Structures are given as structure tokens and as C-alpha cells.
Amino acid sequence: VLGLDSDLDGVADSFEGRHPGIMDPLAGGSHLDPDNDGWSSESEFLASVLADGVFTNTPSPADASSYPVPTIVSTFKSSTPTNAAGQMVIHAYPTSTMDGAPDATIVIPAASVPANYPFTVQSTSFTSGHLKEGPAWFFAFKDFNNDGAWNVGEPFGLAENPVNATWNTENLTFGLTVGKQGFGRFEWAAAAGVDGYRVYVRRTDGAQIIERFVTGRTYVQEGDYIAAGFADGLSENASYQWFVYRSDQTPFVSPPHAQGVFTVTYSSAGNVPAAPTPVTPDGVPWRYGLGQVAFRMDTNAVRYDIEVATNGGAVVYQRTSLVPALDLDGAMRADLALYSDGLYTWRVRGRTAHGLGAWSASQLLSVNLSPTPSGPYSISGEVFYQGKVLNPAVVVEARSVRDFGGTAAARRIVQKISVTNEGVAGRVEFTLRGLLPGAYYLRAYLDQNGNGVVDPFESRGMMTSVSQFRAEAGSVPASLSGRMVVIRDRDTDNDRIPDAFEYFKIGNLTTMGLGSVRGWTDTDGDGLNDFEEYHESAVDSDPLVADTDGDGIPDGREVISYGTNPRVVDTDGDGLLDGSEIALGASPLKRDTNDDGVSDGIKHVRGLDFLRADTDGDGFTDLLEIAAGTDPKLASSIPACGQLFEIGGLDFEGQGVRTRFRLAPGIGRLAAHIEVWV
């Protein structure tokens, strides 16, 4: 059963305790991969948490054969409506060069492949290998001959959007084409007993374009050109020559293992694409956070740029990608995410190796995400944060998958959550709008480096119910309110100083940590180590400033020697700085060092003794002389009787006399001998 997370690494102590020697409940490190299976311990833990808050034994961070297996949802598009017979093959690689054996392969049998495009297939297992966490590069092809290898003439496509593999679900889109404008695809026969091939592509004038060592495959595709720096394709030329040499051959000395030619042509003026034509109507209402815009692109384009700006011209979104596959209506479509109301403009342009084409006409988008009973919908609530990063920008998101992969369906940045230095829980309200019907998982994080993604060191939290370690969905239609997300700090470097605080103060996780001053570093050299500056003082001092409050006492001496507050210049509030009190012999922790009724601040102003109640030794206390208006530093200046009290009356009471009198202001008690004559 799940419980505490003592080391702030996002993994329950009980799970870590089940893997001794691999994980430690008191030592962070969940971002590491101890079994080298390509998945962090945290991802393996999260994939093991069940709906009832109990975790299973699989996947395991101690077993390289036990790892998360995310569901792969693949959508295939083509400009040709009919899908010829044959299986579909998907390969996943850990690098953009796509060399060597793929990490994972999915083979979709021909019988499971629909007869017409577009179509979507969900895969819950891999035919071989396994997907690994983090950036991944996918390509898919239609395997007409079912040999498991790509051959020239088989439709092929790279995943259209960047993929960052997570433990639950990945959504992929492939546009399949027989060829790709600006590139030359070719293949060669495999040779036995070699560990790779040297591939060269040259212009007919002999200029070298590509030199690559390829392993694990016998073909070249557009990914090779992109990796070699030709993302916009090759230049106009009658033909290009290609040569393949086995690893046991000397290039251009031995006869090539294989060779051939291909051509690259552009039909547009100047070899640059003409301006695209928008298909999405101008001024179309945009009611949901996620949507698409459609356009017709010059077929000469290799890549395209899309740009979204406010109606005032400030660019809020831009992306450059390979041109997407044509849909059956002859248009191309690009995904957009717009999370704030207002008027926006969008435009696209094509590009080739020869340069940038003209922009399309700018089109208006009228974004209004306000919820209505029939949609769009919203989810609202509060984010709580009890850490010590002051006034951070908090990103709140709603996503359709439990592991928060893909693109956020709704997103909001709520600025400056109110947090005090003492770490009192701060809270901020949020509303996520523009949601389609469906189930959504909420998370919030401190985006301290402003890159728009959750980095391992950044504090985060998610909407939960049974367990803090399992995200729970909220479902719409019907807008939801009263949701709660709690953000918790992380400690990935295991120094017991939260990463968020280190980044907030230093901008890195390496300066502060374990060291020689009582076990930790002392960045500002004030005698108080960085751990103590964060944890031990009643209110935190600044680990970058030796004297945080500027009262003349280094923070270390304030906390360790004097017990004063390193963030407050006058700890006892008597009007005298802590450093001055110590220098003068007064107590910085008491407003009145000797408890004589005169505060240390007044004593300092009047030049009185902090330790004596009667500075001039005339028998009258300093308090009494101040009240009487005499000089408490001059023995000859003493109060007259009238300055001390006023007789209010005498009364006989039995055999004695009762005397009534009023004391002068500031005199609490008076010792006096009164004689009465009647």
C-alpha cells in the first residue's frame, strides 16, 4: 500500500523499500534507471500503481526484463484512399539517425489493416524489443511483401509530430508516401558478415552531400538527409549519385557494394514554393483549446512553417516541420493549441533547399473558450504549494492520458502564487477552459526555466483521490469545479535541499549540496551551511548573502551563536538593530534587557545603561526619572515630591489613617514615608 515519500522523489517509501540496494526511501534518485531498461524508477513505479492505491510488482526498477509497455495509438494517412494488401510495420529508434536495431517494432498483420485510409490502430504490445522513455523517432511503412523490411516503392512516413515516450499512451500520426519531395530514397541488398555500410551521396559534379555509416538497415530515407543537415531537402540538380560500401571495403578504391542515381526536381519558379492557400475560413470561431487549420500547399514544398500571432502582431506560436501528408480532400492540416481568448492570425509557408516561399494570406481565428452547457467545458479549482520558492509561475494543464503525454487539451499559467518565507501553504485558483467531452487528468508544476515542459527537478503535482501517486480523471460534459492539485518539491540530487529552491537561488543543482560545513556547502561563507539556511532557521536566510538582513551579523552567528532571526534586522522589535545590541552589550532577543521598564531602543537614544535600572545611582530608577522629567544620567537631578504623586485625601479608619494619592504617569509603584498631622 502506498504511503509517504520521505525523499521527495515522487516514489512511495513502501515501493522503494521493496527494492533494497536499488532504491532507498531516504535517498532520492527516482529519475535514474538502475536496471538499464530505458525507464526511470519513477516511471516504472507510476506504471505499477493500481486504481485502488495499491502497487504491483511489475514493472520493476530492479529487473531489466520488466518495464512499462505504453499503448501505441497510430493513425495512418495517405492521399490515396485505397490501402493495398500488406502488413504495417512501425519502428521506434532512440536517435534521429535511426541507425542500428530499433528499440521496438510493431507489426500490424495484414488482416488487421483496414482497406481504406485514413485509419487508426491501437497496439498494446510490441512484436519485438520495447519502447524506451524519452525522445523517440518513429517511422512506419506498408510492407507489401511482408518481409519485415522497407523496399523502394512501399509507402513510408515519419511520425509527423515530435514524440517524448511516456509510460501510458503514445499517439502517433504517419503520412505515408511512395516518395518525398526534395529527397532520394534508395535501398541495397544485404551483405553477410558485415557490421554496417558507408553511404555516400554526391552531386553529378562530384560535390559530396552525405557521408554516413549506416547499421542495422539497408536503405536511406529522408531521416538520413535531415541528420546530415539537409532538413529542407536537396538542391535542384539533374541527378545525384549514391554509393554504398561494406564496412570491410575501402571507399572509392574497391568497387562499391551498390550504387545508383536519383533525381530531385522542383517545378516552381525559383525552385521555392508558391504561397499556400488557406482552406479554414477567415474569422472562423475557435471554441476548443485543441484544433486544426487546413491549407493547400505547393507540392514542391519540403517543409513548412506555421505561425500564430495576436491580432496586434505578437507571435505566440511557431513550428517548422516536414509537410504533412495530403488528406483525401487534397488539403493538409496542422494541429494548433490555443488556450486564451482573443483574436489571432495564422499563416503558413513552404520551404525548400533553395529558400523560403511566400507566406499565405493571414487568416483570423476568433478564440472564445467560455464554457456553455453544451460545450466547451471547463474544470476549475485550486493549486496548493507549501514550498519555499517565492512567487513562482505555476502551469496548470489538462491532458487526456494518465501519464500526461501528448499535447495539453487546456493550459493555464497562473502567476505569483502567494507563498511566505516560512513555507505557509500558498494557494491559487485556476480555470481550464475549452475542453471537449472526455476524461482529463490535471497536473500543475513550477516552470522555473520557462521551457513549457516538466523537467526532473521542477516541483509538480497532479489531481488525485485514492493516492497522491495516481492521477485521477475528471470527466466532462458538465463543467467541473472544486478540484485540487497539490504541488510537491523534488530532490533529485539527494542533498535534502529541494531542487526548486536550489534552482530558484542558484539556477542549477550543483552549487549547493553536500560539503564540509557540518555536512553541507556554505555558498555565502557566513558560517551557516546551505541546508541550515533552508531548513533550520525559523524563517529562511539567503544562502547567497552572508548577512541576509544587513544588521551587521553574519547569518551563521545569528542562528548558531545568538538565536536571532537572520531575515529581520531587529529580532526583538525594540528599535535597535541586532548587531548594535550585541556590540553595546544588550540582548537582541529582549526588548528590555534588564526588565526595568525602559526598552533598549529608548535606553540607546538617551544613553542609558542597558544592565542597570538606575544609571546615575541616585536612588531613583531610570523609568521613574523619565516619567518625572528629570535626567536619569545626572545624580543631582532628582524628582520632586509633586512630580511623583498627588495626595487625593485622607480617611480615618479605626485607629489608623487611610491615605489616598495618585501616582504620576509612568510610575508603577512608590515606596514612601508619609506623616500626617491632624
SEMAR-441873 format. One line per field, with one value per residue (C-alpha): residue number from 1; chain; residue in one letter; y, z, x. Coordinates in steps of 0.02 Angstrom, whole numbers, plus 50000, padded with zeros to 5 digits. Each point is the difference from the previous one (the first is absolute). Example, Ala and Ser with C-alpha at 12.3 -4.5 7.8 and 13.67 -1.06 7.14 Angstrom:
// SEMAR-441873
k [1/2]
c [A/A]
r [A/S]
py [49775/50172]
pz [50390/49967]
px [50615/50069]
This chain:
// SEMAR-441873
k [1/2/3/4/5/6/7/8/9/10/11/12/13/14/15/16/17/18/19/20/21/22/23/24/25/26/27/28/29/30/31/32/33/34/35/36/37/38/39/40/41/42/43/44/45/46/47/48/49/50/51/52/53/54/55/56/57/58/59/60/61/62/63/64/65/66/67/68/69/70/71/72/73/74/75/76/77/78/79/80/81/82/83/84/85/86/87/88/89/90/91/92/93/94/95/96/97/98/99/100/101/102/103/104/105/106/107/108/109/110/111/112/113/114/115/116/117/118/119/120/121/122/123/124/125/126/127/128/129/130/131/132/133/134/135/136/137/138/139/140/141/142/143/144/145/146/147/148/149/150/151/152/153/154/155/156/157/158/159/160/161/162/163/164/165/166/167/168/169/170/171/172/173/174/175/176/177/178/179/180/181/182/183/184/185/186/187/188/189/190/191/192/193/194/195/196/197/198/199/200/201/202/203/204/205/206/207/208/209/210/211/212/213/214/215/216/217/218/219/220/221/222/223/224/225/226/227/228/229/230/231/232/233/234/235/236/237/238/239/240/241/242/243/244/245/246/247/248/249/250/251/252/253/254/255/256/257/258/259/260/261/262/263/264/265/266/267/268/269/270/271/272/273/274/275/276/277/278/279/280/281/282/283/284/285/286/287/288/289/290/291/292/293/294/295/296/297/298/299/300/301/302/303/304/305/306/307/308/309/310/311/312/313/314/315/316/317/318/319/320/321/322/323/324/325/326/327/328/329/330/331/332/333/334/335/336/337/338/339/340/341/342/343/344/345/346/347/348/349/350/351/352/353/354/355/356/357/358/359/360/361/362/363/364/365/366/367/368/369/370/371/372/373/374/375/376/377/378/379/380/381/382/383/384/385/386/387/388/389/390/391/392/393/394/395/396/397/398/399/400/401/402/403/404/405/406/407/408/409/410/411/412/413/414/415/416/417/418/419/420/421/422/423/424/425/426/427/428/429/430/431/432/433/434/435/436/437/438/439/440/441/442/443/444/445/446/447/448/449/450/451/452/453/454/455/456/457/458/459/460/461/462/463/464/465/466/467/468/469/470/471/472/473/474/475/476/477/478/479/480/481/482/483/484/485/486/487/488/489/490/491/492/493/494/495/496/497/498/499/500/501/502/503/504/505/506/507/508/509/510/511/512/513/514/515/516/517/518/519/520/521/522/523/524/525/526/527/528/529/530/531/532/533/534/535/536/537/538/539/540/541/542/543/544/545/546/547/548/549/550/551/552/553/554/555/556/557/558/559/560/561/562/563/564/565/566/567/568/569/570/571/572/573/574/575/576/577/578/579/580/581/582/583/584/585/586/587/588/589/590/591/592/593/594/595/596/597/598/599/600/601/602/603/604/605/606/607/608/609/610/611/612/613/614/615/616/617/618/619/620/621/622/623/624/625/626/627/628/629/630/631/632/633/634/635/636/637/638/639/640/641/642/643/644/645/646/647/648/649/650/651/652/653/654/655/656/657/658/659/660/661/662/663/664/665/666/667/668/669/670/671/672/673/674/675/676/677/678]
c [A/A/A/A/A/A/A/A/A/A/A/A/A/A/A/A/A/A/A/A/A/A/A/A/A/A/A/A/A/A/A/A/A/A/A/A/A/A/A/A/A/A/A/A/A/A/A/A/A/A/A/A/A/A/A/A/A/A/A/A/A/A/A/A/A/A/A/A/A/A/A/A/A/A/A/A/A/A/A/A/A/A/A/A/A/A/A/A/A/A/A/A/A/A/A/A/A/A/A/A/A/A/A/A/A/A/A/A/A/A/A/A/A/A/A/A/A/A/A/A/A/A/A/A/A/A/A/A/A/A/A/A/A/A/A/A/A/A/A/A/A/A/A/A/A/A/A/A/A/A/A/A/A/A/A/A/A/A/A/A/A/A/A/A/A/A/A/A/A/A/A/A/A/A/A/A/A/A/A/A/A/A/A/A/A/A/A/A/A/A/A/A/A/A/A/A/A/A/A/A/A/A/A/A/A/A/A/A/A/A/A/A/A/A/A/A/A/A/A/A/A/A/A/A/A/A/A/A/A/A/A/A/A/A/A/A/A/A/A/A/A/A/A/A/A/A/A/A/A/A/A/A/A/A/A/A/A/A/A/A/A/A/A/A/A/A/A/A/A/A/A/A/A/A/A/A/A/A/A/A/A/A/A/A/A/A/A/A/A/A/A/A/A/A/A/A/A/A/A/A/A/A/A/A/A/A/A/A/A/A/A/A/A/A/A/A/A/A/A/A/A/A/A/A/A/A/A/A/A/A/A/A/A/A/A/A/A/A/A/A/A/A/A/A/A/A/A/A/A/A/A/A/A/A/A/A/A/A/A/A/A/A/A/A/A/A/A/A/A/A/A/A/A/A/A/A/A/A/A/A/A/A/A/A/A/A/A/A/A/A/A/A/A/A/A/A/A/A/A/A/A/A/A/A/A/A/A/A/A/A/A/A/A/A/A/A/A/A/A/A/A/A/A/A/A/A/A/A/A/A/A/A/A/A/A/A/A/A/A/A/A/A/A/A/A/A/A/A/A/A/A/A/A/A/A/A/A/A/A/A/A/A/A/A/A/A/A/A/A/A/A/A/A/A/A/A/A/A/A/A/A/A/A/A/A/A/A/A/A/A/A/A/A/A/A/A/A/A/A/A/A/A/A/A/A/A/A/A/A/A/A/A/A/A/A/A/A/A/A/A/A/A/A/A/A/A/A/A/A/A/A/A/A/A/A/A/A/A/A/A/A/A/A/A/A/A/A/A/A/A/A/A/A/A/A/A/A/A/A/A/A/A/A/A/A/A/A/A/A/A/A/A/A/A/A/A/A/A/A/A/A/A/A/A/A/A/A/A/A/A/A/A/A/A/A/A/A/A/A/A/A/A/A/A/A/A/A/A/A/A/A/A/A/A/A/A/A/A/A/A/A/A/A/A/A/A/A/A/A/A/A/A/A/A/A/A/A/A/A/A/A/A/A/A/A/A/A/A/A/A/A/A/A/A/A/A/A/A/A/A/A/A/A/A/A/A/A/A/A/A/A/A/A/A/A/A/A/A]
r [V/L/G/L/D/S/D/L/D/G/V/A/D/S/F/E/G/R/H/P/G/I/M/D/P/L/A/G/G/S/H/L/D/P/D/N/D/G/W/S/S/E/S/E/F/L/A/S/V/L/A/D/G/V/F/T/N/T/P/S/P/A/D/A/S/S/Y/P/V/P/T/I/V/S/T/F/K/S/S/T/P/T/N/A/A/G/Q/M/V/I/H/A/Y/P/T/S/T/M/D/G/A/P/D/A/T/I/V/I/P/A/A/S/V/P/A/N/Y/P/F/T/V/Q/S/T/S/F/T/S/G/H/L/K/E/G/P/A/W/F/F/A/F/K/D/F/N/N/D/G/A/W/N/V/G/E/P/F/G/L/A/E/N/P/V/N/A/T/W/N/T/E/N/L/T/F/G/L/T/V/G/K/Q/G/F/G/R/F/E/W/A/A/A/A/G/V/D/G/Y/R/V/Y/V/R/R/T/D/G/A/Q/I/I/E/R/F/V/T/G/R/T/Y/V/Q/E/G/D/Y/I/A/A/G/F/A/D/G/L/S/E/N/A/S/Y/Q/W/F/V/Y/R/S/D/Q/T/P/F/V/S/P/P/H/A/Q/G/V/F/T/V/T/Y/S/S/A/G/N/V/P/A/A/P/T/P/V/T/P/D/G/V/P/W/R/Y/G/L/G/Q/V/A/F/R/M/D/T/N/A/V/R/Y/D/I/E/V/A/T/N/G/G/A/V/V/Y/Q/R/T/S/L/V/P/A/L/D/L/D/G/A/M/R/A/D/L/A/L/Y/S/D/G/L/Y/T/W/R/V/R/G/R/T/A/H/G/L/G/A/W/S/A/S/Q/L/L/S/V/N/L/S/P/T/P/S/G/P/Y/S/I/S/G/E/V/F/Y/Q/G/K/V/L/N/P/A/V/V/V/E/A/R/S/V/R/D/F/G/G/T/A/A/A/R/R/I/V/Q/K/I/S/V/T/N/E/G/V/A/G/R/V/E/F/T/L/R/G/L/L/P/G/A/Y/Y/L/R/A/Y/L/D/Q/N/G/N/G/V/V/D/P/F/E/S/R/G/M/M/T/S/V/S/Q/F/R/A/E/A/G/S/V/P/A/S/L/S/G/R/M/V/V/I/R/D/R/D/T/D/N/D/R/I/P/D/A/F/E/Y/F/K/I/G/N/L/T/T/M/G/L/G/S/V/R/G/W/T/D/T/D/G/D/G/L/N/D/F/E/E/Y/H/E/S/A/V/D/S/D/P/L/V/A/D/T/D/G/D/G/I/P/D/G/R/E/V/I/S/Y/G/T/N/P/R/V/V/D/T/D/G/D/G/L/L/D/G/S/E/I/A/L/G/A/S/P/L/K/R/D/T/N/D/D/G/V/S/D/G/I/K/H/V/R/G/L/D/F/L/R/A/D/T/D/G/D/G/F/T/D/L/L/E/I/A/A/G/T/D/P/K/L/A/S/S/I/P/A/C/G/Q/L/F/E/I/G/G/L/D/F/E/G/Q/G/V/R/T/R/F/R/L/A/P/G/I/G/R/L/A/A/H/I/E/V/W/V]
py [50000/50173/50124/50133/50068/50046/50042/50106/49896/49964/49817/49927/49943/49831/49969/50052/49889/49852/50023/50013/50039/50071/50136/50082/50087/50129/50029/50079/49933/49949/50087/49870/49833/49871/49848/50086/49955/50176/50052/50104/49924/50130/49950/49817/50040/50106/49864/49877/50102/49928/50092/49948/50079/49835/49969/49839/49918/50042/50096/49993/50118/49849/49892/50048/49884/50087/50172/50108/49957/50155/49985/50061/50082/50019/50097/49972/50125/50000/50100/49833/49939/49814/49905/49857/49833/49975/50017/50164/50014/50134/50021/50107/50065/50095/50124/50100/49907/49839/49890/49825/49888/50091/50008/49933/49934/49982/49892/50020/49844/50027/49930/50139/50141/50090/50010/50189/50152/50082/49872/49982/49845/49977/49889/49941/49898/49999/49867/50015/50108/50133/50187/50105/50157/50171/50065/49869/50000/49894/49951/49886/49915/49892/49832/49935/49843/49969/49979/50120/50117/50159/49988/50136/50027/49960/50151/50071/50142/50075/50043/50175/50074/49986/49853/49995/49823/49982/49848/49999/50052/50068/50073/49996/50062/49940/50071/49860/50043/49903/50144/50163/50163/50058/49832/49840/49833/49848/49825/49866/49814/49941/49926/49860/50022/50191/50118/50147/50100/50163/50099/50148/50116/50118/50125/49959/50133/49896/50109/49893/50016/49858/49882/49883/49836/49904/49848/49885/50042/50003/50160/50189/50110/50183/49979/49972/50165/50091/49928/50059/50179/49998/50019/50108/49870/49999/50136/49993/49887/49882/49851/49943/49850/49883/49870/49867/49914/49859/50032/49883/50102/50154/50135/50056/49874/49838/49982/50058/49870/50095/50162/50096/50170/50099/50169/50149/50126/50150/50069/50165/50168/50022/49824/50071/49958/50115/50075/49872/50024/49996/49884/50039/50150/50172/50049/49824/49984/49899/49926/49863/50003/49871/50013/49998/50122/49940/50065/49949/49999/50008/49820/50063/50040/49889/50077/50132/50138/50041/50156/50064/50179/50112/50123/50128/49901/49916/49821/49875/49837/49941/49832/49931/49821/49886/50032/49888/49872/50054/49953/49927/50173/50059/50112/49991/50027/50063/49979/50159/50028/50168/50022/50183/50102/50133/50033/49912/49986/49848/49974/49867/49992/49864/49982/49907/49995/50151/50111/50051/50015/50140/50002/49960/50138/50023/49928/50051/49880/50061/49905/49991/49856/50055/49848/49968/49859/49919/50031/50050/49946/50052/49931/50117/49989/50047/49961/49984/50021/49995/50017/50148/50063/50175/50057/49867/49986/49845/49905/49904/49877/49876/49850/49849/49869/49951/50022/50177/49962/50086/50177/50082/50018/50153/50101/50149/50094/50073/50127/50032/49876/50080/49911/50069/49966/49886/49883/50031/49913/50117/49975/50067/49972/49936/49968/49892/50037/49942/49814/49875/49861/49871/49950/50114/49986/50158/50046/50158/50041/50142/50038/50078/49999/50055/49861/49945/49820/49913/49975/49870/50132/50102/49987/49924/49918/49923/49983/49842/49913/49830/50032/50148/49889/49962/50132/49991/50066/50127/49972/50124/50044/50104/50118/49951/50109/49979/49896/50003/49976/49996/50043/49913/50041/49877/49956/49911/50032/49926/50142/50030/50174/50006/50020/50142/50102/49966/50052/50152/50060/49939/49948/49825/49846/49986/50151/49958/49827/49888/50084/50036/50116/49879/49889/50130/50141/50179/50100/50173/49955/50068/49848/49936/49858/49996/49863/50102/50157/49908/49885/50048/50184/50054/50101/49964/50101/50028/49874/50127/50145/49985/50125/49979/50140/50119/50021/49977/49818/49856/49879/49859/50097/50059/49823/49903/50125/50122/49917/50156/50006/50015/50079/50135/50144/50022/49830/50063/50154/50125/50122/49951/49892/49828/50039/50161/49915/49867/50131/50105/49852/49994/49846/49991/49879/50112/50170/50047/49912/50030/50004/50174/50063/50104/49920/49978/50116/50144/49962/50012/50166/50073/49923/49894/49843/49840/49898/50123/50059/50161/50065/50150/49906/50137/49878/50039/49875/50058/49963/50111/50143/49991/50007/50144/50095/50001/49944/49814/50024/50140/49954/50179/50001/49915/50008/50117/49927/50084/49921/49829/50001/50108/49977/49963/49996/49927/49891/49938/49816/49926/50053/50041/50118/49948/50105/50020/50061/49997/49947/50101/49922/49863/49960/49826/49997/50120/49967/50150/50052/50109/50096/50069/50136/50029]
pz [50000/49958/50133/50031/49883/50122/49872/49886/49845/49949/50051/50155/50140/50003/49816/50026/50153/49894/49895/50125/49922/49848/50083/50171/50083/50072/49844/49843/49829/49920/49838/49981/49909/50113/49892/49835/49915/49935/50131/50157/50167/50018/49836/50046/50168/49926/49872/50144/50102/49990/50015/50182/50052/50008/49894/49912/49982/49815/49922/50112/50010/50049/49850/49824/49926/50093/49933/49952/49836/49942/49885/49824/49905/49818/49868/49818/49863/49813/49850/49923/50074/49967/50110/49905/50087/50115/50182/50084/50087/50128/50063/50150/50020/50141/49882/49847/49894/50020/49990/50069/50058/50049/50184/49960/49852/49978/49858/49963/49904/49829/50060/50131/49878/49933/49813/49992/50066/50122/50139/50181/50086/50186/50053/50180/49971/49893/49876/50050/50119/50109/49996/50112/50097/49926/49823/49868/49811/49909/49821/49921/49832/49906/49979/49838/49995/50188/50016/50148/49907/49904/49812/49869/49943/50170/50077/50142/50127/50154/50151/49966/50175/50125/50120/50182/50055/50165/50095/49959/49823/49841/49856/49831/49827/49841/49826/49881/49829/49867/49984/50091/49909/50014/50055/49918/50076/49949/50061/49972/50027/50169/50013/50120/50136/50002/50142/49894/49841/49948/49895/49890/49903/49874/49873/49822/50008/50138/50148/50155/50077/50125/50080/50127/50083/50006/50110/50022/49835/49812/49944/50008/50030/50039/50182/49938/49905/50148/50115/49875/50003/49848/50090/49856/49871/49863/49872/49822/49895/49853/50103/50157/50011/50148/50050/50135/50067/50124/50162/49938/49840/49964/49930/49822/49986/50005/49884/50094/50075/49918/49905/49908/49957/50043/49946/50095/49906/50046/49883/50088/49951/50076/50074/50151/50040/49953/50140/50078/49991/50166/50006/50176/49980/50055/50171/50043/50183/50104/50146/50064/50058/49871/49817/49822/49858/49819/49848/49827/49980/49842/49967/49981/50187/50104/50170/50058/50130/50095/50105/50116/50062/50101/49900/50052/49917/50148/49952/50128/49909/49857/49936/49854/49944/49850/49898/50060/49886/49891/50064/49880/49963/49938/50151/50135/50182/50147/50185/50104/50186/50053/50184/50018/49929/49870/49816/49920/49825/49923/49842/49918/49871/49915/49988/49899/49995/49884/50126/50081/49903/50022/50150/49975/50032/50188/50063/50156/50139/50127/50160/50132/50122/50119/50065/49955/50049/49830/49993/50007/50182/50141/50155/50143/50172/50102/49997/50168/50024/50166/49938/50018/49822/50008/49874/49866/49837/50015/49843/50014/49862/49952/49894/49935/50057/50176/49968/49934/49828/49839/49987/50140/49964/50113/50079/50115/50079/50167/50057/50172/50119/50173/50104/50152/50049/50138/49870/50054/49872/49857/49884/49835/49904/49822/49862/49850/49855/49824/50036/49888/50083/50075/50150/50051/50120/50084/50051/50056/50007/50030/49828/50072/49839/49892/49870/50011/50052/50167/50035/50128/50128/49989/50137/49942/50051/49925/50039/50104/50109/50071/49995/49971/49878/49879/49892/49998/49856/50002/49864/49900/49931/50144/50057/50161/50148/50169/49934/50097/49945/50130/49938/50088/49990/49929/50055/49852/50060/50172/50102/50105/49924/49881/49819/49975/50137/49927/49827/50069/50092/49891/49831/50011/50112/50016/50103/50158/50076/50107/50064/50143/50112/50115/49849/49873/49893/50063/49839/50079/50131/50147/50112/49971/49874/49856/50079/50160/49903/49920/50140/50174/50026/50049/49841/49866/49972/49827/49954/49881/50124/50153/50098/49929/50099/50001/50188/50015/50059/49880/49985/50078/50159/50007/49998/50089/50125/50038/49947/49907/49839/49850/49894/50126/50048/50171/50067/50164/49922/50123/49868/50014/49866/50056/49959/50101/50151/50003/49982/50142/50116/49987/49958/49820/50059/50135/49974/50176/50043/50190/50016/50079/49893/49879/49829/49932/49855/50119/50107/49848/49946/50177/50031/50148/50070/49926/50156/50143/50048/50077/49881/50110/50166/50082/50072/49869/49857/49822/49966/50145/49948/49819/50062/50117/49867/50091/49929/50035/49960/50128/50187/50054/49894/50103/49996/50120/50104/49894/49848/50074/50071/50054/50166/49961/50178/50173/50091/50179/50010/50175/50093/49838/49854/49819/49873/49821/49863/49812/49925/49862/49825/49972/50187/50039/50186/50131/50167/50114/50185/50029/50162/50036/50126/50048]
px [50000/50064/50050/50131/50133/50138/50134/49888/50035/49820/50008/49916/50116/49913/50042/50181/50013/49950/50157/50145/50167/49910/49896/50006/49850/50121/50104/49928/50041/49836/50053/50139/49988/50086/49955/50046/49837/49973/49872/50025/49953/49862/49918/50010/49920/49860/49961/49980/49873/49824/49835/49976/50166/50095/50154/50048/50170/50010/50075/50153/50150/50107/49959/50055/49869/49859/49954/49851/49914/49905/49851/50045/49857/50053/49904/50049/49959/50030/49943/49948/49835/50025/50121/50082/50022/50147/50051/50047/50168/50048/50179/50052/50178/50087/50088/49954/50129/49897/50154/50023/49862/49841/49955/49828/49902/49813/49935/49815/49945/49925/49834/49989/50039/49844/49975/49986/50094/49998/49993/50055/50071/50032/50145/50022/50158/50157/50045/50182/50101/49922/49976/50112/49961/50038/50021/49963/49998/49871/49975/49870/49982/49878/50088/49926/50106/49989/50189/50014/50120/49964/50021/49997/49821/49922/49908/50103/49984/50081/49893/49934/50022/50144/49980/50055/49960/49908/49939/49814/49949/50079/49900/50088/49952/50085/49977/50049/50074/50095/50124/50036/50033/50182/50071/50060/49951/50100/50044/50132/50019/50062/50175/50040/50130/50013/49960/49945/50014/50080/49878/50046/49886/50082/49943/50045/50137/50083/49953/49973/49827/49988/50125/49922/50038/49836/49969/49852/49915/50028/49915/50009/49849/49965/50054/50179/49999/49926/50135/50132/49936/49884/49834/49934/50048/50132/50029/49936/50114/49981/50051/50090/50113/50003/50129/49996/50157/50004/50094/50139/50026/50106/49885/50035/50142/49902/49851/49843/49885/49857/49973/49867/49927/49845/49935/49933/49895/49895/49869/49968/50075/50172/49985/49907/49819/49858/49895/49881/49812/49906/49850/49940/49883/50058/49934/49939/49946/50124/49906/50117/50182/50054/49958/50066/50021/49996/50094/50057/50188/50105/50056/50179/50010/50114/49962/49879/49992/49842/49984/49863/49999/49887/49898/50130/50140/50087/50047/49935/50034/50112/50057/50101/49966/50003/49843/49859/49922/49856/49829/49873/49928/50170/50033/50132/49959/50102/49957/49990/49975/49928/49959/49951/49856/50031/50026/50147/50070/50083/50100/50108/50139/50100/50188/50130/50189/49990/49912/49837/49839/49875/49885/49817/49875/49977/49837/49906/49955/49872/50039/49863/50018/49862/49906/49818/49881/50028/50187/50136/50023/50114/50085/50041/50076/50153/50185/50089/50187/50091/50178/50117/50015/49928/49869/50027/49904/49891/49947/49836/49954/49864/50051/49908/50126/50051/50187/49973/50072/49951/49932/49902/49814/49996/50138/50011/50146/49950/50129/50067/49924/50008/50133/50090/50179/49941/49923/49820/49890/49964/49854/49940/49839/49996/49874/50041/49883/49966/49979/49912/49898/50117/50106/50143/50146/50061/50177/50088/50185/50121/50073/50157/50102/49854/50016/49819/50036/50023/50185/50057/50048/49838/49869/49837/49838/49844/49816/49981/49872/50050/50188/50114/50096/49858/49918/49811/49895/49861/49870/49899/49869/49937/50136/50090/50049/50084/50145/50163/50181/50140/50175/50144/50185/50128/50176/50082/50179/49964/50073/49842/49986/49851/50051/49876/50085/50173/49944/49908/50155/50144/49929/50077/50006/50189/50055/49904/50008/50108/50158/50119/49898/49909/49968/49945/50066/50000/49979/50009/50133/49899/50025/49823/50000/49877/49895/49983/49958/49855/49941/50057/49963/49826/49992/50126/50156/50072/50136/50077/50014/50113/49894/49825/49918/50149/50001/50187/49999/50039/49854/50101/50032/49820/49931/50137/50072/49860/49838/49945/49900/50117/49861/49949/50116/49919/49949/49924/49919/50072/50060/50183/50085/50056/50181/49996/49923/50134/50138/49925/49976/49810/49898/49935/49865/49920/49921/50056/50162/49991/49810/49998/49857/50106/50024/50176/49960/49957/50151/50112/49925/50018/50171/49942/50079/49922/50038/49963/49827/50072/50132/50055/49984/49894/49873/49869/49978/50024/49816/49945/50115/49941/49820/50042/50096/50167/50168/50030/50186/50029/50000/49960/49843/49867/49812/49908/49860/49867/50073/49972/49824/49854/49907/49819/49933/50013/49875/49995/49981/49992/50157/50091/49995/49962/50095/49942/50121/50026/50169/50077/49988/50130/50022/49940/50037/50070/50088/49967/49990/49848/49972/49828/49953/49821]
